[in-house]
């Protein structure tokens, strides 16, 4: 068994969940229902990752086990996520990188993988000189299997605070400078997680919900 974290820009997109390969929900400028895969364009999704990586830098982390997908998190400055302008809590904070979405295979839920991916994203942002990070979070009970937002309770447990309240989709923010240290070996933590079944590539995935991580 060999688990590792790799950049989204160098990951084989075919290993991602089928509905994520071409999903352009966050990259769409038209207001859309909050549903994964509601807008799909594989070429556009691939081009988006390449563009952001070239203009800004790595825009996500993918956890894999022997080449099989376990989970991923995607993040970038808000201007790369036009859908954010349609969130009910208002526009995103300017100049603050944004965590857009996080998906895990079902077997990895509530076993610590979400926390590892989130810390990997925050470690990357901190090392690049960013001072804070933001995320729109889903506060209502729904089918997280198809939701493009991370659960609010998960983010609150990981240090985020509400920046702009909303009963359905609040905007949360985390001051990266308040974090003690990024000396943890996340790869070692990832390897130690008790994920019972190694899932084949492109297996159905689910969002970290507001009760699990």
JOCORDA-V961784 format. One line per field, one symbol per residue. burial: I if it has 16 or more other C-alpha atoms within 10 Angstrom, else O. Layout:
# JOCORDA-V961784
burial=???
This chain:
# JOCORDA-V961784
burial=OOIIIOIIIOIOIOIIIIIIIIIIIIIIOOOOOIOIIOIIOOOOIIOIIIOIIOOOOIIIIIIIIOIIIIIIIIIIIIIIIIIIIOIIIIOIIOOIIIIIIIIIIIIIIIOIIIIIIIIIIIIIIIOOOIIIIIIIIIIOOOOIIIIIIIIIIIIIOOOIIIIIOIOIIIIIIIOIOOOOOOOOOIOOOIOOOOIOOIIOIIIIIIIIIIOII
